[in-house]
Amino acid sequence: MTMNDQNKNEEIDIFSEIEEYIILLNEEFTDRIENYKIDLFNNKPYEVCGALLARQVSLATEIAKSPSIWNGHVCPIILRAMVDTYITLSWILDDKETRSKLYMEFGIGQQKLFIEHLKNNKRVSKEYILVLEDWMKSQKFEFLTEVNIGSWSGKSIRQMAEESGCIDFYNFCYIPFSAAAHSMWNHVSKYNLRQCENPLHKFHDIPINPDLPLDTHYFYLAGKYVNKTFSIFDKKTGYTFNGKNSYEYLTNFLTKSIKNSKE
């Protein structure tokens, strides 16, 4: 066997490990949803909390399937969404009845506002607008739908984090990843500028588009965040999972891969 063949086999093993992780992740999610009780006369809390849990699994899955984005350009943007989802779900779970309604109605209101903007654009087809309106009307009567241009919860994300007991997660994850999501100076100056080497140019910075190396730490963080979301869901719903933990599987095979790469 040549060195290239050996490297190729190692590559295949890594991807098979990722596939197994995704399978375990979805098994954990499915088991939770199947055991999450629904009140058919008041199904919105179930739908909202279940959808947010599913969203977290979807984001983690997409990161797992896309090693090309395991870098500082893209992954922090998705991880920021995962942090946001965690805080939102954690806050809603403390008062599912009231807060799931606020969350849902804000989203419907945003759809209504978007449709009104589309109606003022003559280039948008009526068929497209009708499709959007059909979804909105399936959620709530249009004449009863209010448009809220403020915060959906009436609070900042920081306040929600404080009230739901995850302010440390906000401070250490939401804030730094927001720099990437919003293309703030403390992100773009680090990733998209390099110092000119000519002293006569006063060492000004030059815009660049660097090809960053793959960093498995971002993949690990996605697994960690979805596991945190499972844990807070379990704690606040009284659920107990007895199957194989996808996060433990992820950390084991990543540790093994890093160890092998150093040998």
C-alpha positions as CSV (number, residue, x, y, z in Angstrom):
1,M,0.0,0.0,0.0
2,T,1.4,3.4,-0.9
3,M,1.4,6.5,1.4
4,N,-1.4,8.0,-0.7
5,D,-3.5,4.9,-0.4
6,Q,-3.0,5.0,3.4
7,N,-4.0,8.7,3.6
8,K,-7.0,8.0,1.5
9,N,-8.1,5.2,3.8
10,E,-7.7,7.4,6.9
11,E,-9.8,10.0,5.1
12,I,-12.5,7.5,4.5
13,D,-12.4,6.4,8.1
14,I,-12.9,10.0,9.3
15,F,-15.9,10.5,7.1
16,S,-17.4,7.2,8.2
17,E,-17.0,8.4,11.8
18,I,-18.8,11.7,10.9
19,E,-21.6,9.7,9.4
20,E,-21.9,7.6,12.5
21,Y,-22.0,10.7,14.6
22,I,-24.8,12.2,12.6
23,I,-26.8,9.0,12.9
24,L,-26.4,9.0,16.7
25,L,-27.2,12.7,16.9
26,N,-30.5,12.2,15.1
27,E,-31.3,9.1,17.2
28,E,-31.0,11.3,20.3
29,F,-33.2,14.0,18.8
30,T,-35.8,11.5,17.6
31,D,-36.0,9.8,21.0
32,R,-36.6,13.1,22.8
33,I,-39.3,14.2,20.4
34,E,-41.1,10.9,20.6
35,N,-41.2,11.2,24.3
36,Y,-42.1,14.9,24.5
37,K,-45.7,15.0,25.5
38,I,-48.0,17.1,23.3
39,D,-51.3,18.7,24.3
40,L,-53.4,18.5,21.1
41,F,-55.6,21.3,22.4
42,N,-52.6,23.5,23.0
43,N,-49.9,22.4,20.7
44,K,-47.9,25.5,20.1
45,P,-45.5,25.1,23.1
46,Y,-44.6,21.6,21.8
47,E,-44.2,22.9,18.2
48,V,-42.0,25.9,19.2
49,C,-39.7,24.0,21.6
50,G,-39.5,21.0,19.3
51,A,-38.7,23.1,16.3
52,L,-35.9,25.0,18.1
53,L,-34.4,21.6,19.3
54,A,-34.6,20.4,15.7
55,R,-33.0,23.6,14.4
56,Q,-30.0,23.0,16.7
57,V,-29.6,19.5,15.4
58,S,-29.9,20.7,11.8
59,L,-27.1,23.3,12.3
60,A,-24.8,20.8,14.0
61,T,-25.5,18.3,11.2
62,E,-24.7,20.7,8.5
63,I,-21.4,21.7,10.1
64,A,-20.5,18.0,10.5
65,K,-21.2,17.3,6.8
66,S,-19.1,20.3,5.6
67,P,-15.5,20.1,6.7
68,S,-14.7,22.9,4.2
69,I,-16.3,25.4,6.5
70,W,-14.4,24.4,9.7
71,N,-12.6,27.7,9.7
72,G,-12.8,31.2,11.1
73,H,-14.6,32.6,8.1
74,V,-17.8,30.6,8.2
75,C,-18.2,28.4,11.2
76,P,-18.4,31.2,13.8
77,I,-21.5,32.5,12.0
78,I,-23.3,29.2,12.3
79,L,-22.1,28.7,15.9
80,R,-23.4,32.2,16.8
81,A,-26.9,31.0,15.5
82,M,-26.5,27.9,17.7
83,V,-25.7,30.0,20.8
84,D,-28.8,32.2,20.0
85,T,-31.0,29.1,19.6
86,Y,-29.8,27.6,22.9
87,I,-30.5,30.8,24.9
88,T,-33.9,31.2,23.2
89,L,-35.0,27.7,23.9
90,S,-33.7,27.8,27.5
91,W,-35.7,31.0,28.1
92,I,-38.9,29.7,26.5
93,L,-38.8,26.4,28.5
94,D,-39.1,28.4,31.7
95,D,-42.6,29.5,30.7
96,K,-43.6,27.5,27.6
97,E,-47.2,28.8,27.5
98,T,-46.5,32.5,27.4
99,R,-43.1,32.6,25.7
100,S,-43.7,30.2,22.9
101,K,-46.7,32.3,21.9
102,L,-44.5,35.5,21.9
103,Y,-41.9,33.7,19.8
104,M,-44.4,32.4,17.3
105,E,-46.4,35.6,16.9
106,F,-43.3,37.7,16.3
107,G,-42.3,35.4,13.5
108,I,-45.7,35.5,11.9
109,G,-45.6,39.3,12.2
110,Q,-42.3,39.5,10.4
111,Q,-43.7,37.4,7.6
112,K,-46.6,39.9,7.3
113,L,-44.2,42.8,7.2
114,F,-42.0,41.1,4.5
115,I,-45.1,40.4,2.4
116,E,-46.1,44.1,2.5
117,H,-42.6,45.0,1.3
118,L,-43.0,42.5,-1.6
119,K,-46.3,44.0,-2.6
120,N,-44.7,47.3,-3.1
121,N,-42.2,45.8,-5.5
122,K,-43.7,45.3,-9.0
123,R,-41.0,42.8,-10.0
124,V,-42.2,40.2,-7.5
125,S,-44.7,37.7,-8.8
126,K,-48.2,37.5,-7.3
127,E,-47.8,33.7,-7.1
128,Y,-44.8,34.0,-4.8
129,I,-46.7,36.4,-2.6
130,L,-49.7,34.1,-2.4
131,V,-47.5,31.2,-1.3
132,L,-46.1,33.3,1.6
133,E,-49.6,34.5,2.5
134,D,-50.9,30.9,2.6
135,W,-48.3,30.0,5.2
136,M,-49.1,33.1,7.2
137,K,-52.8,32.5,7.1
138,S,-52.3,28.9,8.2
139,Q,-50.7,30.2,11.3
140,K,-53.1,33.0,12.3
141,F,-55.8,35.2,10.7
142,E,-54.1,38.1,8.9
143,F,-56.3,40.8,10.5
144,L,-55.3,39.5,13.9
145,T,-51.5,39.5,13.2
146,E,-49.6,42.3,14.7
147,V,-46.2,43.5,13.5
148,N,-43.6,43.9,16.2
149,I,-40.5,45.8,15.1
150,G,-38.8,45.4,18.5
151,S,-37.5,42.4,20.4
152,W,-39.8,39.4,20.1
153,S,-39.4,38.7,23.8
154,G,-39.5,42.3,25.0
155,K,-36.0,41.7,26.3
156,S,-32.4,41.7,25.1
157,I,-30.7,38.4,24.4
158,R,-28.4,39.2,27.4
159,Q,-31.4,39.6,29.7
160,M,-32.8,36.3,28.4
161,A,-29.5,34.6,29.1
162,E,-29.4,36.0,32.7
163,E,-33.0,34.9,33.4
164,S,-32.4,31.4,32.1
165,G,-29.1,30.9,33.9
166,C,-26.7,30.9,30.9
167,I,-25.1,34.3,31.1
168,D,-21.6,32.7,31.0
169,F,-22.5,31.1,27.7
170,Y,-23.6,34.4,26.4
171,N,-20.4,36.2,27.5
172,F,-18.0,33.7,26.2
173,C,-19.7,32.5,23.0
174,Y,-22.5,34.9,21.9
175,I,-20.3,38.0,22.0
176,P,-17.2,36.8,20.2
177,F,-19.2,34.9,17.5
178,S,-21.3,38.0,17.0
179,A,-18.2,39.7,15.6
180,A,-18.0,37.2,12.8
181,A,-21.8,37.2,12.2
182,H,-21.9,41.0,11.8
183,S,-18.5,41.4,10.1
184,M,-17.3,43.7,12.9
185,W,-13.9,45.3,13.0
186,N,-12.5,42.9,15.6
187,H,-13.2,40.0,13.2
188,V,-12.4,41.4,9.8
189,S,-9.2,43.1,10.9
190,K,-7.9,39.7,12.1
191,Y,-9.0,37.6,9.2
192,N,-9.1,39.9,6.2
193,L,-6.1,42.2,6.6
194,R,-2.3,41.6,6.7
195,Q,0.4,44.1,7.5
196,C,2.4,45.5,4.6
197,E,6.0,44.6,4.9
198,N,7.3,47.8,3.4
199,P,8.4,50.2,6.2
200,L,8.1,53.1,3.7
201,H,4.4,52.4,3.5
202,K,4.1,52.9,7.3
203,F,3.1,49.2,7.8
204,H,-0.5,49.8,6.6
205,D,-2.8,46.8,6.4
206,I,-3.7,45.1,3.1
207,P,-7.1,43.4,2.5
208,I,-6.7,39.7,1.8
209,N,-8.9,36.6,1.3
210,P,-6.9,33.9,3.1
211,D,-7.4,30.2,2.5
212,L,-7.7,29.0,6.1
213,P,-6.8,25.5,7.1
214,L,-9.4,23.1,8.4
215,D,-9.8,23.3,12.2
216,T,-11.7,20.4,13.9
217,H,-12.2,22.6,17.0
218,Y,-15.2,24.3,15.2
219,F,-16.7,20.9,14.5
220,Y,-16.2,20.0,18.2
221,L,-17.9,23.2,19.4
222,A,-21.0,22.4,17.2
223,G,-21.2,19.0,18.9
224,K,-20.7,20.6,22.3
225,Y,-23.5,23.2,21.8
226,V,-26.1,20.7,20.5
227,N,-25.3,18.5,23.5
228,K,-25.8,21.5,25.8
229,T,-29.1,22.1,24.2
230,F,-30.1,18.4,24.7
231,S,-29.1,18.8,28.4
232,I,-31.1,21.9,29.1
233,F,-34.1,20.4,27.3
234,D,-33.8,17.3,29.4
235,K,-33.5,19.3,32.6
236,K,-36.5,21.5,32.0
237,T,-38.8,18.8,30.6
238,G,-37.8,16.0,33.0
239,Y,-36.6,13.7,30.1
240,T,-34.0,11.0,30.5
241,F,-32.0,9.6,27.6
242,N,-30.6,6.1,28.0
243,G,-29.1,5.6,24.6
244,K,-25.6,6.2,23.2
245,N,-24.4,9.8,23.6
246,S,-23.4,11.4,20.3
247,Y,-21.2,14.0,22.0
248,E,-19.1,11.3,23.8
249,Y,-18.7,9.5,20.5
250,L,-17.6,12.8,18.8
251,T,-15.0,13.6,21.4
252,N,-13.6,10.1,21.4
253,F,-13.1,9.9,17.6
254,L,-11.7,13.5,17.4
255,T,-9.3,12.7,20.2
256,K,-8.2,9.6,18.4
257,S,-7.8,11.4,15.1
258,I,-5.7,14.2,16.7
259,K,-3.5,11.6,18.4
260,N,-3.0,9.6,15.2
261,S,-2.1,12.8,13.3
262,K,0.7,13.5,15.8
263,E,2.2,10.0,15.5
